[in-house]
Amino acid sequence: MRNRVLYGVLSVVLAAGLLTGCAGGKKEFPNKEITVVVPWNPGGTNDLMARALQPVFKEKFNVELVVKNSPGGGSAVGITEVLTAKPDGYTVGLASSSFLALVAQGKAEADLDKVENICLVAEEPVVLVAKSGGKYADAQSLIDAAKANPGEISVGIPGSNNVNQAYATLLGQAAGTDFLFMPFDGGSRVITEILGGHVDAGVLKPSEVIAQVKSNDLVVLGVFNKDGLAAMPDVPTFESLGYDVFTLGDIRQASYIMAPAGLDAGAKEKLASMFKEALESDDFKAFAEESGLVSRPITGEELDVFLDDVYVGLENASKEIWAQ
């Protein structure tokens, strides 16, 4: 009888150990909520990406994703918060090309070789837009105007020294002209200035303009990538129009999940697997298509190589464009 009782107790203990992940009662990762630091204000593209993942994580993994907005410093504030967090896998950040550009310009400090890159969330090639029914029905008409009036055709951009400005500058160089850059605080302000007739054109993310394109308030003149946009299949790439805007490298507007240095390899692998599966879900794919995002959830060495290439392009831009 005593042996049966001991056997029963032992069985319960072993079962408890299995339920928590391993012998000794150590729980499997993750066993609590994961905080995603978004280094921008609520309502922007990156914020919406993170929030679109929340229900997917809950449904697939029964894990709560807590979105924490920590804006400031062109994303430096939020990403610094992540880099200095405990490397336990429960705090990650939604980093982007904006942060890589700050590092390339020496405006933010980070040892990119030690940062743990988890999963690419999305690419968002920037596009050149103008007012529908206005002076510019296509890219060539705006380029011709810029060539006839160098430095007078105004292009609105959200902020400065970013991917938007880099590609517009490269377009001007390829066409043999210059644009007049008008930096504003955010894409919505650029749109307002275009619609009000105060700015000739703007370089923005598809997600920032897709509503105005659908309502026929804005027209997309061209896209700054090599593959075009699935959400806007009729929009030409500038390469197809004969303008090489990749002389500094394939500069990309990309967002990715990252974690602080020192993250356990097992936790990193688990996070990468979870985010990849969530990004490949039908719900997130639908969100990406509606928003004009290019979702390509790569991980591991492939992601590291991709981000290294992006950084090289941004470093070249910091020397050749932003330093001027």
C-alpha positions in Angstrom: 0.0 0.0 0.0 2.8 2.4 0.9 4.6 1.7 -2.3 1.5 2.4 -4.3 1.1 5.7 -2.5 4.7 6.6 -3.2 4.3 5.6 -6.8 1.2 7.8 -7.1 2.9 10.8 -5.6 5.9 10.3 -7.9 3.7 10.1 -10.9 2.0 13.4 -10.0 5.4 15.1 -9.5 6.7 13.8 -12.9 3.5 14.8 -14.6 3.8 18.3 -13.1 7.4 18.4 -14.3 6.4 17.5 -17.9 3.6 20.0 -17.9 6.0 22.8 -17.0 8.5 21.8 -19.7 11.2 19.7 -18.1 12.3 17.9 -14.9 12.9 20.2 -12.0 9.8 22.2 -12.6 11.3 24.7 -15.0 8.6 26.2 -17.2 8.9 26.2 -21.0 9.4 29.5 -22.8 7.3 31.5 -23.1 5.1 31.1 -20.0 3.9 34.7 -19.6 3.2 37.7 -21.7 5.7 39.1 -24.2 6.1 42.9 -24.5 6.7 44.3 -28.0 8.2 47.8 -27.8 7.1 49.9 -30.7 9.4 53.0 -30.9 6.7 55.1 -32.5 3.4 56.7 -31.6 0.1 54.7 -31.7 -1.6 54.5 -35.1 1.5 54.3 -37.3 2.4 51.5 -39.6 4.7 49.7 -37.2 2.2 50.1 -34.4 -0.6 48.6 -36.5 1.7 45.7 -37.5 2.3 44.8 -33.9 -1.3 45.1 -33.0 -2.3 42.9 -36.0 -0.1 40.1 -34.4 -1.8 40.3 -31.0 -4.9 38.2 -31.8 -2.8 35.7 -33.9 -0.5 35.1 -31.0 -3.4 34.6 -28.6 -5.1 32.2 -30.9 -2.1 30.1 -32.0 0.0 30.1 -28.9 -2.2 31.4 -26.1 0.4 34.1 -25.4 -0.5 37.7 -24.8 1.5 40.2 -26.9 1.6 43.5 -25.0 2.3 46.5 -27.3 4.2 49.3 -25.6 4.7 52.6 -27.5 7.9 54.3 -26.7 8.3 57.1 -29.2 11.2 59.6 -29.5 14.5 60.2 -31.2 13.4 58.8 -34.5 12.9 55.4 -32.8 16.1 55.6 -30.8 14.3 55.9 -27.5 12.3 52.7 -27.8 15.0 50.6 -29.3 17.4 51.7 -26.6 14.8 50.5 -24.1 14.9 47.1 -25.7 18.6 46.9 -26.0 19.0 47.6 -22.2 16.2 45.2 -21.2 16.8 41.8 -19.5 17.7 39.3 -22.3 15.0 36.8 -21.3 12.9 36.9 -24.4 10.0 38.7 -22.8 10.9 42.1 -24.1 11.4 42.5 -27.9 11.3 45.5 -30.2 9.9 46.3 -33.6 12.9 47.9 -35.1 13.1 49.3 -38.6 15.4 50.9 -41.2 14.9 54.1 -39.4 17.0 52.9 -36.5 19.6 51.4 -38.7 19.9 54.8 -40.5 20.5 56.5 -37.1 23.3 54.1 -36.3 24.8 54.5 -39.8 24.8 58.3 -39.2 26.3 58.0 -35.8 23.1 59.4 -34.2 22.4 56.3 -32.1 24.8 53.8 -30.6 24.3 50.0 -30.9 26.6 47.1 -31.6 24.6 45.6 -34.4 26.7 42.4 -34.4 25.5 41.6 -30.9 21.8 42.5 -31.3 19.6 39.4 -31.7 17.6 39.6 -34.9 14.5 37.5 -34.6 12.3 37.8 -37.6 11.6 40.1 -40.5 8.0 41.4 -40.2 7.6 43.3 -43.5 9.2 45.4 -46.2 7.5 48.6 -47.3 8.9 50.1 -50.4 8.3 53.8 -50.5 6.3 55.4 -53.4 6.1 58.7 -55.1 2.7 60.2 -55.0 0.9 63.4 -56.2 -2.6 64.8 -56.1 -5.1 63.1 -58.4 -6.2 65.3 -61.2 -3.3 67.6 -60.6 -0.4 68.7 -62.8 1.3 65.3 -62.6 -0.5 62.2 -64.0 2.6 60.1 -64.1 6.2 60.0 -62.9 7.7 61.2 -66.2 5.7 64.4 -66.2 6.9 65.3 -62.7 10.5 64.4 -63.7 10.3 66.6 -66.8 9.1 69.5 -64.7 12.0 69.0 -62.3 14.5 68.9 -65.1 13.0 72.1 -66.5 13.0 73.8 -63.1 15.9 72.3 -61.0 15.4 72.7 -57.2 11.8 74.1 -57.6 9.6 71.0 -57.7 8.8 70.3 -54.0 8.7 66.8 -52.5 7.3 66.3 -49.1 8.9 63.7 -46.8 8.1 62.6 -43.2 11.2 63.8 -41.4 14.6 63.9 -43.0 17.8 61.9 -43.5 15.7 58.8 -44.1 15.0 56.2 -46.8 12.3 58.5 -48.3 14.8 61.3 -48.9 17.5 59.0 -50.1 15.5 57.4 -52.8 14.0 60.8 -54.0 17.6 62.2 -54.1 18.8 59.2 -56.1 15.8 59.6 -58.5 16.9 63.2 -59.0 20.5 62.2 -59.7 19.4 59.5 -62.2 17.2 62.1 -64.0 19.9 64.8 -63.8 18.0 67.2 -61.6 17.3 68.2 -58.0 14.1 68.3 -56.0 13.2 70.8 -53.2 12.7 68.7 -50.1 10.0 69.7 -47.6 10.3 67.7 -44.3 7.2 67.4 -42.2 6.3 65.8 -38.9 4.7 62.5 -40.2 3.2 61.2 -43.3 -0.3 62.5 -42.6 1.0 66.0 -42.7 2.7 65.4 -46.1 -0.6 64.1 -47.5 -2.4 67.2 -46.2 0.2 69.5 -47.9 -0.1 67.6 -51.2 -3.9 67.7 -51.2 -3.8 71.4 -50.3 -1.6 72.1 -53.3 1.3 73.3 -51.1 3.6 70.5 -52.1 4.0 69.0 -55.6 4.6 65.4 -54.6 5.5 63.2 -51.6 7.6 60.1 -50.9 5.7 57.9 -48.5 4.9 54.4 -47.5 2.0 52.6 -49.3 0.2 52.0 -46.0 0.2 55.8 -45.4 -1.4 56.6 -48.8 -3.5 53.6 -49.7 -6.8 55.0 -48.3 -6.3 58.3 -50.3 -5.4 56.2 -53.4 -8.6 54.2 -53.1 -10.6 57.4 -52.7 -8.9 58.8 -55.8 -7.4 61.8 -53.9 -3.8 60.7 -54.5 -2.2 58.9 -57.5 0.9 56.8 -57.1 3.5 57.7 -59.8 6.1 55.1 -59.1 7.6 52.7 -56.6 11.2 52.6 -55.3 11.9 48.9 -55.5 12.7 46.3 -58.2 9.7 44.1 -57.9 6.7 46.4 -57.8 3.8 46.2 -55.4 1.3 43.4 -55.3 -1.2 45.8 -53.8 -0.7 48.3 -56.6 0.2 46.1 -59.7 -0.2 48.9 -62.2 2.3 51.2 -60.6 5.7 51.2 -62.4 9.1 50.8 -60.7 11.5 53.6 -61.5 13.9 51.0 -62.8 11.3 50.0 -65.4 11.1 53.7 -66.4 14.8 53.8 -67.0 16.0 55.4 -63.7 18.6 53.6 -61.6 17.9 54.4 -58.0 20.0 51.6 -56.6 23.5 53.1 -57.1 24.1 53.1 -53.3 22.8 49.6 -52.8 19.3 48.1 -52.3 18.2 50.5 -49.6 15.0 49.1 -48.1 12.3 50.2 -45.7 12.0 47.2 -43.5 10.7 46.3 -40.0 11.8 43.4 -37.9 11.6 41.9 -34.5 14.8 42.2 -32.4 15.9 41.4 -28.9 18.8 42.4 -26.6 22.2 40.8 -26.8 22.6 37.7 -24.6 19.3 36.1 -25.4 19.3 32.3 -24.8 19.6 30.4 -28.0 16.5 28.3 -27.2 14.4 31.3 -26.5 15.6 33.0 -29.7 14.7 30.0 -31.8 11.3 29.8 -30.2 10.6 33.5 -30.7 11.6 33.2 -34.4 9.4 30.2 -34.9 6.4 31.8 -33.3 6.7 35.1 -35.1 7.3 33.4 -38.4 4.2 31.2 -38.0 2.1 34.2 -36.9 3.3 36.3 -39.9 2.4 33.4 -42.2 -1.2 33.3 -40.9 -4.1 34.1 -43.1 -5.1 37.0 -40.8 -1.8 38.7 -41.0 -1.4 38.1 -44.7 -4.8 39.8 -45.2 -3.7 42.7 -43.1 -0.4 43.0 -45.0 -2.2 43.0 -48.4 -4.7 45.6 -47.3 -1.9 47.8 -46.0 0.4 47.5 -49.0 3.0 45.7 -47.0 5.4 43.0 -48.4 5.4 40.3 -45.8 8.4 38.0 -46.0 9.1 36.4 -42.6 12.8 35.3 -42.8 14.8 34.4 -39.8 18.3 33.2 -38.8 21.3 33.8 -41.0 19.1 34.8 -43.9 17.7 37.7 -41.9 21.2 38.7 -40.6 22.5 38.9 -44.2 19.4 40.9 -45.3 19.9 43.4 -42.6 23.6 43.7 -43.2 22.8 44.6 -46.9 20.3 47.2 -45.8 22.8 48.7 -43.4 25.5 49.0 -46.1 23.0 50.9 -48.3 22.1 53.2 -45.4 25.7 53.7 -44.5 26.4 54.7 -48.2 23.5 57.1 -48.1 24.8 58.7 -44.9 28.1 59.4 -46.6 26.8 60.4 -50.1 23.4 62.0 -49.4 22.7 62.9 -45.8 26.2 64.3 -45.1 25.7 67.0 -47.8 
